[in-house]
Amino acid sequence: MLFRSNRAKRRLRALADRVIATEADPALDYVLVGRTETLTREFATMEQDLRVALKRIVKGKLREASGER
């Protein structure tokens, strides 16, 4: 079990290094939560999922700043 936990952490750190470091809002804190699928999901798919999630966060912040709902 520890092996799986460490592997999941390594995969999430690699995602953070590749995506959050370059595309995230530096004024925000981000938390990546490892799930069972973290071990088996294709890395490229997780990377794309994270990019989409970050874009949704930015879009939500822009909408919030403009007063839209």
C-alpha positions, 0 to 999 in steps of 0.5 A: 500500500505504501508503494502505491501511495508513494507512486501516486504522490510522485505522479501528482508532483510531476503533474504539478511541475509540468502544469501548475508551475506554468499555467496556474494563478500564482496568487492561488493555492492548489491541492491535488487529491490522489484517487485510486485512478491516479495510479492507473490513469494515463499521465497525458490524460491527467495532464489534460484534465488538470489543464481543463480544471485550471482554465475553469478556475480562471474562467470562474474568477473572471466571471466572479470579478465581473459580477456574473453568476 
